[in-house]
Amino acid sequence: MAYAEARVAEILDKMETALTKQPWLCGATLSLADISVAPFIERFEANKMPGLTDWQKRPCLGLWWKKMQERESFQIAFSFNPNS
């Protein structure tokens, strides 16, 4: 588990680097790259994985995540009630 988490952290670090230069993963506009990564970040938070969701360590990724969550499409997609 630690090995897998470390590999994911490496990718998140690369995302952080990319997001220091641009607002979205592939440039100036939202792309399929952003959309496809969002569910993974949501699961990292839901499963309380602080090594992967430390937004002080990766502030640009944290801002990106906040922007993703603010999107109407994200809110609709994640509006399900897991208790129903």
Biopython code that builds the backbone (N, CA, C, O; Angstrom):
import numpy as np
from Bio.PDB.StructureBuilder import StructureBuilder

atoms = [
    (1, "MET", "N", (0.832, -1.190, 0.000)),
    (1, "MET", "CA", (0.000, 0.000, 0.000)),
    (1, "MET", "C", (0.879, 1.257, 0.000)),
    (1, "MET", "O", (0.602, 2.205, -0.735)),
    (2, "ALA", "N", (1.911, 1.267, 0.802)),
    (2, "ALA", "CA", (2.797, 2.434, 0.872)),
    (2, "ALA", "C", (3.473, 2.683, -0.477)),
    (2, "ALA", "O", (3.629, 3.829, -0.898)),
    (3, "TYR", "N", (3.867, 1.614, -1.141)),
    (3, "TYR", "CA", (4.507, 1.738, -2.450)),
    (3, "TYR", "C", (3.537, 2.385, -3.448)),
    (3, "TYR", "O", (3.908, 3.305, -4.177)),
    (4, "ALA", "N", (2.302, 1.897, -3.473)),
    (4, "ALA", "CA", (1.308, 2.424, -4.409)),
    (4, "ALA", "C", (1.015, 3.896, -4.111)),
    (4, "ALA", "O", (0.919, 4.712, -5.028)),
    (5, "GLU", "N", (0.875, 4.225, -2.842)),
    (5, "GLU", "CA", (0.591, 5.608, -2.471)),
    (5, "GLU", "C", (1.755, 6.527, -2.870)),
    (5, "GLU", "O", (1.538, 7.659, -3.302)),
    (6, "ALA", "N", (2.971, 6.040, -2.724)),
    (6, "ALA", "CA", (4.142, 6.835, -3.118)),
    (6, "ALA", "C", (4.159, 7.088, -4.623)),
    (6, "ALA", "O", (4.535, 8.174, -5.063)),
    (7, "ARG", "N", (3.754, 6.094, -5.416)),
    (7, "ARG", "CA", (3.718, 6.282, -6.870)),
    (7, "ARG", "C", (2.651, 7.309, -7.240)),
    (7, "ARG", "O", (2.876, 8.155, -8.106)),
    (8, "VAL", "N", (1.485, 7.239, -6.586)),
    (8, "VAL", "CA", (0.429, 8.213, -6.850)),
    (8, "VAL", "C", (0.905, 9.605, -6.441)),
    (8, "VAL", "O", (0.645, 10.578, -7.149)),
    (9, "ALA", "N", (1.591, 9.710, -5.316)),
    (9, "ALA", "CA", (2.112, 11.005, -4.860)),
    (9, "ALA", "C", (3.058, 11.602, -5.900)),
    (9, "ALA", "O", (3.063, 12.815, -6.105)),
    (10, "GLU", "N", (3.842, 10.777, -6.545)),
    (10, "GLU", "CA", (4.735, 11.267, -7.603)),
    (10, "GLU", "C", (3.942, 11.913, -8.742)),
    (10, "GLU", "O", (4.330, 12.958, -9.265)),
    (11, "ILE", "N", (2.843, 11.289, -9.112)),
    (11, "ILE", "CA", (1.992, 11.839, -10.179)),
    (11, "ILE", "C", (1.361, 13.145, -9.711)),
    (11, "ILE", "O", (1.298, 14.111, -10.472)),
    (12, "LEU", "N", (0.897, 13.182, -8.469)),
    (12, "LEU", "CA", (0.307, 14.411, -7.941)),
    (12, "LEU", "C", (1.337, 15.536, -7.905)),
    (12, "LEU", "O", (0.996, 16.695, -8.141)),
    (13, "ASP", "N", (2.579, 15.207, -7.615)),
    (13, "ASP", "CA", (3.644, 16.211, -7.648)),
    (13, "ASP", "C", (3.842, 16.753, -9.069)),
    (13, "ASP", "O", (4.089, 17.945, -9.251)),
    (14, "LYS", "N", (3.735, 15.886, -10.061)),
    (14, "LYS", "CA", (3.839, 16.332, -11.457)),
    (14, "LYS", "C", (2.655, 17.221, -11.834)),
    (14, "LYS", "O", (2.803, 18.195, -12.572)),
    (15, "MET", "N", (1.483, 16.870, -11.315)),
    (15, "MET", "CA", (0.313, 17.710, -11.552)),
    (15, "MET", "C", (0.513, 19.079, -10.910)),
    (15, "MET", "O", (0.184, 20.101, -11.513)),
    (16, "GLU", "N", (1.047, 19.106, -9.699)),
    (16, "GLU", "CA", (1.329, 20.364, -9.007)),
    (16, "GLU", "C", (2.255, 21.236, -9.867)),
    (16, "GLU", "O", (2.014, 22.432, -10.032)),
    (17, "THR", "N", (3.296, 20.637, -10.401)),
    (17, "THR", "CA", (4.233, 21.382, -11.251)),
    (17, "THR", "C", (3.524, 21.953, -12.473)),
    (17, "THR", "O", (3.719, 23.119, -12.815)),
    (18, "ALA", "N", (2.707, 21.142, -13.128)),
    (18, "ALA", "CA", (1.975, 21.615, -14.314)),
    (18, "ALA", "C", (1.039, 22.767, -13.957)),
    (18, "ALA", "O", (0.906, 23.727, -14.715)),
    (19, "LEU", "N", (0.396, 22.664, -12.801)),
    (19, "LEU", "CA", (-0.585, 23.674, -12.408)),
    (19, "LEU", "C", (0.054, 24.970, -11.915)),
    (19, "LEU", "O", (-0.648, 25.958, -11.697)),
    (20, "THR", "N", (1.367, 24.980, -11.737)),
    (20, "THR", "CA", (2.030, 26.252, -11.414)),
    (20, "THR", "C", (2.146, 27.136, -12.646)),
    (20, "THR", "O", (2.376, 28.340, -12.531)),
    (21, "LYS", "N", (1.987, 26.538, -13.833)),
    (21, "LYS", "CA", (2.172, 27.262, -15.089)),
    (21, "LYS", "C", (0.871, 27.517, -15.835)),
    (21, "LYS", "O", (0.832, 28.325, -16.763)),
    (22, "GLN", "N", (-0.196, 26.830, -15.433)),
    (22, "GLN", "CA", (-1.458, 26.918, -16.176)),
    (22, "GLN", "C", (-2.606, 26.564, -15.229)),
    (22, "GLN", "O", (-2.396, 25.877, -14.230)),
    (23, "PRO", "N", (-3.825, 27.034, -15.542)),
    (23, "PRO", "CA", (-4.948, 26.796, -14.629)),
    (23, "PRO", "C", (-5.527, 25.381, -14.659)),
    (23, "PRO", "O", (-6.147, 24.939, -13.692)),
    (24, "TRP", "N", (-5.325, 24.686, -15.755)),
    (24, "TRP", "CA", (-5.856, 23.332, -15.900)),
    (24, "TRP", "C", (-4.717, 22.402, -16.286)),
    (24, "TRP", "O", (-3.652, 22.867, -16.690)),
    (25, "LEU", "N", (-4.922, 21.119, -16.169)),
    (25, "LEU", "CA", (-3.832, 20.169, -16.368)),
    (25, "LEU", "C", (-3.191, 20.239, -17.746)),
    (25, "LEU", "O", (-1.987, 20.026, -17.885)),
    (26, "CYS", "N", (-3.986, 20.533, -18.756)),
    (26, "CYS", "CA", (-3.435, 20.564, -20.120)),
    (26, "CYS", "C", (-3.439, 21.957, -20.733)),
    (26, "CYS", "O", (-3.331, 22.091, -21.952)),
    (27, "GLY", "N", (-3.559, 22.978, -19.927)),
    (27, "GLY", "CA", (-3.491, 24.321, -20.487)),
    (27, "GLY", "C", (-4.499, 25.283, -19.916)),
    (27, "GLY", "O", (-4.804, 25.258, -18.723)),
    (28, "ALA", "N", (-5.014, 26.134, -20.786)),
    (28, "ALA", "CA", (-5.867, 27.240, -20.370)),
    (28, "ALA", "C", (-7.328, 26.859, -20.155)),
    (28, "ALA", "O", (-8.083, 27.623, -19.553)),
    (29, "THR", "N", (-7.732, 25.691, -20.638)),
    (29, "THR", "CA", (-9.134, 25.307, -20.508)),
    (29, "THR", "C", (-9.271, 23.912, -19.907)),
    (29, "THR", "O", (-8.378, 23.072, -20.015)),
    (30, "LEU", "N", (-10.384, 23.701, -19.288)),
    (30, "LEU", "CA", (-10.731, 22.392, -18.747)),
    (30, "LEU", "C", (-10.649, 21.351, -19.857)),
    (30, "LEU", "O", (-11.068, 21.612, -20.984)),
    (31, "SER", "N", (-10.114, 20.180, -19.548)),
    (31, "SER", "CA", (-10.008, 19.128, -20.561)),
    (31, "SER", "C", (-10.384, 17.781, -19.960)),
    (31, "SER", "O", (-10.668, 17.667, -18.768)),
    (32, "LEU", "N", (-10.377, 16.782, -20.802)),
    (32, "LEU", "CA", (-10.657, 15.425, -20.357)),
    (32, "LEU", "C", (-9.662, 14.978, -19.281)),
    (32, "LEU", "O", (-10.002, 14.157, -18.429)),
    (33, "ALA", "N", (-8.460, 15.503, -19.315)),
    (33, "ALA", "CA", (-7.467, 15.159, -18.286)),
    (33, "ALA", "C", (-7.984, 15.568, -16.904)),
    (33, "ALA", "O", (-7.911, 14.781, -15.961)),
    (34, "ASP", "N", (-8.499, 16.776, -16.780)),
    (34, "ASP", "CA", (-9.034, 17.255, -15.505)),
    (34, "ASP", "C", (-10.233, 16.406, -15.067)),
    (34, "ASP", "O", (-10.334, 15.986, -13.915)),
    (35, "ILE", "N", (-11.124, 16.172, -16.013)),
    (35, "ILE", "CA", (-12.347, 15.417, -15.717)),
    (35, "ILE", "C", (-12.022, 13.994, -15.278)),
    (35, "ILE", "O", (-12.665, 13.461, -14.374)),
    (36, "SER", "N", (-11.038, 13.382, -15.908)),
    (36, "SER", "CA", (-10.738, 11.981, -15.590)),
    (36, "SER", "C", (-10.009, 11.821, -14.258)),
    (36, "SER", "O", (-10.093, 10.763, -13.635)),
    (37, "VAL", "N", (-9.300, 12.848, -13.817)),
    (37, "VAL", "CA", (-8.558, 12.762, -12.555)),
    (37, "VAL", "C", (-9.450, 13.068, -11.352)),
    (37, "VAL", "O", (-9.220, 12.535, -10.266)),
    (38, "ALA", "N", (-10.446, 13.905, -11.526)),
    (38, "ALA", "CA", (-11.275, 14.370, -10.412)),
    (38, "ALA", "C", (-11.847, 13.240, -9.544)),
    (38, "ALA", "O", (-11.794, 13.357, -8.320)),
    (39, "PRO", "N", (-12.384, 12.166, -10.103)),
    (39, "PRO", "CA", (-12.924, 11.106, -9.237)),
    (39, "PRO", "C", (-11.869, 10.463, -8.338)),
    (39, "PRO", "O", (-12.180, 10.027, -7.230)),
    (40, "PHE", "N", (-10.642, 10.402, -8.803)),
    (40, "PHE", "CA", (-9.580, 9.836, -7.972)),
    (40, "PHE", "C", (-9.293, 10.740, -6.779)),
    (40, "PHE", "O", (-9.139, 10.267, -5.653)),
    (41, "ILE", "N", (-9.223, 12.052, -7.038)),
    (41, "ILE", "CA", (-8.971, 12.993, -5.946)),
    (41, "ILE", "C", (-10.118, 12.929, -4.939)),
    (41, "ILE", "O", (-9.894, 12.964, -3.729)),
    (42, "GLU", "N", (-11.326, 12.835, -5.440)),
    (42, "GLU", "CA", (-12.493, 12.729, -4.547)),
    (42, "GLU", "C", (-12.359, 11.504, -3.649)),
    (42, "GLU", "O", (-12.640, 11.583, -2.453)),
    (43, "ARG", "N", (-11.936, 10.380, -4.205)),
    (43, "ARG", "CA", (-11.780, 9.152, -3.419)),
    (43, "ARG", "C", (-10.631, 9.260, -2.424)),
    (43, "ARG", "O", (-10.720, 8.728, -1.318)),
    (44, "PHE", "N", (-9.549, 9.945, -2.807)),
    (44, "PHE", "CA", (-8.442, 10.137, -1.863)),
    (44, "PHE", "C", (-8.928, 10.914, -0.644)),
    (44, "PHE", "O", (-8.556, 10.598, 0.487)),
    (45, "GLU", "N", (-9.768, 11.939, -0.875)),
    (45, "GLU", "CA", (-10.314, 12.706, 0.248)),
    (45, "GLU", "C", (-11.306, 11.868, 1.044)),
    (45, "GLU", "O", (-11.251, 11.848, 2.274)),
    (46, "ALA", "N", (-12.203, 11.184, 0.363)),
    (46, "ALA", "CA", (-13.220, 10.381, 1.045)),
    (46, "ALA", "C", (-12.593, 9.286, 1.907)),
    (46, "ALA", "O", (-13.114, 8.941, 2.967)),
    (47, "ASN", "N", (-11.484, 8.752, 1.442)),
    (47, "ASN", "CA", (-10.792, 7.694, 2.184)),
    (47, "ASN", "C", (-9.735, 8.238, 3.138)),
    (47, "ASN", "O", (-8.931, 7.491, 3.694)),
    (48, "LYS", "N", (-9.756, 9.550, 3.312)),
    (48, "LYS", "CA", (-8.867, 10.216, 4.274)),
    (48, "LYS", "C", (-7.411, 9.796, 4.098)),
    (48, "LYS", "O", (-6.798, 9.182, 4.971)),
    (49, "MET", "N", (-6.893, 10.153, 2.939)),
    (49, "MET", "CA", (-5.499, 9.856, 2.599)),
    (49, "MET", "C", (-4.714, 11.167, 2.617)),
    (49, "MET", "O", (-4.494, 11.759, 1.561)),
    (50, "PRO", "N", (-4.292, 11.628, 3.783)),
    (50, "PRO", "CA", (-3.667, 12.940, 3.899)),
    (50, "PRO", "C", (-2.365, 13.075, 3.116)),
    (50, "PRO", "O", (-2.006, 14.185, 2.723)),
    (51, "GLY", "N", (-1.661, 12.000, 2.883)),
    (51, "GLY", "CA", (-0.439, 12.082, 2.092)),
    (51, "GLY", "C", (-0.712, 12.460, 0.648)),
    (51, "GLY", "O", (0.173, 12.947, -0.056)),
    (52, "LEU", "N", (-1.947, 12.231, 0.211)),
    (52, "LEU", "CA", (-2.316, 12.547, -1.173)),
    (52, "LEU", "C", (-3.176, 13.800, -1.280)),
    (52, "LEU", "O", (-3.370, 14.324, -2.377)),
    (53, "THR", "N", (-3.691, 14.281, -0.162)),
    (53, "THR", "CA", (-4.596, 15.437, -0.188)),
    (53, "THR", "C", (-4.108, 16.570, 0.705)),
    (53, "THR", "O", (-4.914, 17.336, 1.232)),
    (54, "ASP", "N", (-2.822, 16.679, 0.875)),
    (54, "ASP", "CA", (-2.237, 17.772, 1.654)),
    (54, "ASP", "C", (-2.096, 18.981, 0.731)),
    (54, "ASP", "O", (-1.116, 19.106, -0.003)),
    (55, "TRP", "N", (-3.097, 19.872, 0.779)),
    (55, "TRP", "CA", (-3.117, 21.000, -0.150)),
    (55, "TRP", "C", (-2.138, 22.093, 0.265)),
    (55, "TRP", "O", (-1.896, 23.019, -0.509)),
    (56, "GLN", "N", (-1.577, 22.010, 1.451)),
    (56, "GLN", "CA", (-0.494, 22.939, 1.802)),
    (56, "GLN", "C", (0.791, 22.510, 1.098)),
    (56, "GLN", "O", (1.604, 23.346, 0.703)),
    (57, "LYS", "N", (0.961, 21.217, 0.949)),
    (57, "LYS", "CA", (2.129, 20.696, 0.235)),
    (57, "LYS", "C", (1.989, 20.915, -1.271)),
    (57, "LYS", "O", (2.974, 21.161, -1.966)),
    (58, "ARG", "N", (0.754, 20.823, -1.766)),
    (58, "ARG", "CA", (0.472, 20.989, -3.196)),
    (58, "ARG", "C", (-0.617, 22.052, -3.368)),
    (58, "ARG", "O", (-1.750, 21.721, -3.718)),
    (59, "PRO", "N", (-0.283, 23.334, -3.123)),
    (59, "PRO", "CA", (-1.312, 24.382, -3.145)),
    (59, "PRO", "C", (-1.974, 24.589, -4.503)),
    (59, "PRO", "O", (-3.168, 24.880, -4.563)),
    (60, "CYS", "N", (-1.234, 24.449, -5.574)),
    (60, "CYS", "CA", (-1.839, 24.627, -6.906)),
    (60, "CYS", "C", (-2.841, 23.516, -7.192)),
    (60, "CYS", "O", (-3.898, 23.760, -7.775)),
    (61, "LEU", "N", (-2.512, 22.320, -6.789)),
    (61, "LEU", "CA", (-3.444, 21.205, -6.954)),
    (61, "LEU", "C", (-4.679, 21.418, -6.076)),
    (61, "LEU", "O", (-5.796, 21.095, -6.480)),
    (62, "GLY", "N", (-4.474, 21.957, -4.882)),
    (62, "GLY", "CA", (-5.602, 22.269, -4.008)),
    (62, "GLY", "C", (-6.530, 23.297, -4.622)),
    (62, "GLY", "O", (-7.750, 23.161, -4.530)),
    (63, "LEU", "N", (-5.973, 24.326, -5.249)),
    (63, "LEU", "CA", (-6.803, 25.331, -5.928)),
    (63, "LEU", "C", (-7.522, 24.724, -7.121)),
    (63, "LEU", "O", (-8.692, 25.020, -7.365)),
    (64, "TRP", "N", (-6.825, 23.877, -7.861)),
    (64, "TRP", "CA", (-7.446, 23.170, -8.989)),
    (64, "TRP", "C", (-8.626, 22.336, -8.485)),
    (64, "TRP", "O", (-9.697, 22.340, -9.092)),
    (65, "TRP", "N", (-8.428, 21.623, -7.378)),
    (65, "TRP", "CA", (-9.469, 20.769, -6.822)),
    (65, "TRP", "C", (-10.671, 21.607, -6.396)),
    (65, "TRP", "O", (-11.814, 21.205, -6.612)),
    (66, "LYS", "N", (-10.422, 22.753, -5.802)),
    (66, "LYS", "CA", (-11.515, 23.644, -5.399)),
    (66, "LYS", "C", (-12.302, 24.095, -6.629)),
    (66, "LYS", "O", (-13.533, 24.102, -6.610)),
    (67, "LYS", "N", (-11.593, 24.474, -7.701)),
    (67, "LYS", "CA", (-12.271, 24.879, -8.943)),
    (67, "LYS", "C", (-13.098, 23.734, -9.517)),
    (67, "LYS", "O", (-14.212, 23.944, -9.998)),
    (68, "MET", "N", (-12.554, 22.536, -9.465)),
    (68, "MET", "CA", (-13.305, 21.378, -9.978)),
    (68, "MET", "C", (-14.596, 21.193, -9.186)),
    (68, "MET", "O", (-15.662, 20.988, -9.766)),
    (69, "GLN", "N", (-14.497, 21.265, -7.870)),
    (69, "GLN", "CA", (-15.676, 21.053, -7.017)),
    (69, "GLN", "C", (-16.724, 22.143, -7.193)),
    (69, "GLN", "O", (-17.909, 21.901, -6.964)),
    (70, "GLU", "N", (-16.308, 23.332, -7.595)),
    (70, "GLU", "CA", (-17.240, 24.442, -7.787)),
    (70, "GLU", "C", (-18.000, 24.350, -9.104)),
    (70, "GLU", "O", (-18.997, 25.048, -9.289)),
    (71, "ARG", "N", (-17.555, 23.519, -10.002)),
    (71, "ARG", "CA", (-18.216, 23.393, -11.305)),
    (71, "ARG", "C", (-19.593, 22.744, -11.132)),
    (71, "ARG", "O", (-19.743, 21.770, -10.394)),
    (72, "GLU", "N", (-20.571, 23.286, -11.807)),
    (72, "GLU", "CA", (-21.923, 22.757, -11.712)),
    (72, "GLU", "C", (-21.964, 21.275, -12.117)),
    (72, "GLU", "O", (-22.651, 20.472, -11.485)),
    (73, "SER", "N", (-21.239, 20.933, -13.152)),
    (73, "SER", "CA", (-21.242, 19.545, -13.617)),
    (73, "SER", "C", (-20.682, 18.600, -12.549)),
    (73, "SER", "O", (-21.175, 17.483, -12.396)),
    (74, "PHE", "N", (-19.670, 19.032, -11.822)),
    (74, "PHE", "CA", (-19.115, 18.223, -10.738)),
    (74, "PHE", "C", (-20.161, 18.061, -9.642)),
    (74, "PHE", "O", (-20.376, 16.956, -9.144)),
    (75, "GLN", "N", (-20.804, 19.146, -9.269)),
    (75, "GLN", "CA", (-21.795, 19.097, -8.204)),
    (75, "GLN", "C", (-22.959, 18.175, -8.554)),
    (75, "GLN", "O", (-23.466, 17.460, -7.690)),
    (76, "ILE", "N", (-23.372, 18.188, -9.787)),
    (76, "ILE", "CA", (-24.447, 17.288, -10.226)),
    (76, "ILE", "C", (-23.960, 15.836, -10.183)),
    (76, "ILE", "O", (-24.658, 14.955, -9.681)),
    (77, "ALA", "N", (-22.774, 15.599, -10.707)),
    (77, "ALA", "CA", (-22.243, 14.234, -10.773)),
    (77, "ALA", "C", (-22.021, 13.634, -9.384)),
    (77, "ALA", "O", (-22.167, 12.425, -9.207)),
    (78, "PHE", "N", (-21.674, 14.452, -8.408)),
    (78, "PHE", "CA", (-21.397, 13.952, -7.071)),
    (78, "PHE", "C", (-22.492, 14.280, -6.074)),
    (78, "PHE", "O", (-22.240, 14.323, -4.870)),
    (79, "SER", "N", (-23.701, 14.511, -6.559)),
    (79, "SER", "CA", (-24.818, 14.853, -5.679)),
    (79, "SER", "C", (-25.588, 13.636, -5.191)),
    (79, "SER", "O", (-26.591, 13.780, -4.491)),
    (80, "PHE", "N", (-25.137, 12.444, -5.549)),
    (80, "PHE", "CA", (-25.830, 11.227, -5.137)),
    (80, "PHE", "C", (-25.769, 11.070, -3.624)),
    (80, "PHE", "O", (-24.839, 11.540, -2.968)),
    (81, "ASN", "N", (-26.766, 10.407, -3.095)),
    (81, "ASN", "CA", (-26.808, 10.132, -1.664)),
    (81, "ASN", "C", (-26.367, 8.689, -1.461)),
    (81, "ASN", "O", (-27.092, 7.769, -1.840)),
    (82, "PRO", "N", (-25.199, 8.473, -0.872)),
    (82, "PRO", "CA", (-24.713, 7.098, -0.709)),
    (82, "PRO", "C", (-25.539, 6.263, 0.268)),
    (82, "PRO", "O", (-25.387, 5.043, 0.332)),
    (83, "ASN", "N", (-26.412, 6.925, 1.029)),
    (83, "ASN", "CA", (-27.231, 6.200, 2.006)),
    (83, "ASN", "C", (-28.593, 5.796, 1.454)),
    (83, "ASN", "O", (-29.398, 5.197, 2.167)),
    (84, "SER", "N", (-28.858, 6.119, 0.189)),
    (84, "SER", "CA", (-30.173, 5.772, -0.363)),
    (84, "SER", "C", (-30.143, 4.476, -1.120)),
    (84, "SER", "O", (-31.169, 4.044, -1.646)),
]
sb = StructureBuilder()
sb.init_structure("model")
sb.init_model(0)
sb.init_chain("A")
sb.init_seg("    ")
for serial, (resi, resn, name, xyz) in enumerate(atoms, 1):
    if name == "N":
        sb.init_residue(resn, " ", resi, " ")
    sb.init_atom(name, np.array(xyz, "f"), 0.0, 1.0, " ", f" {name:<3s}", serial, name[0])
structure = sb.get_structure()
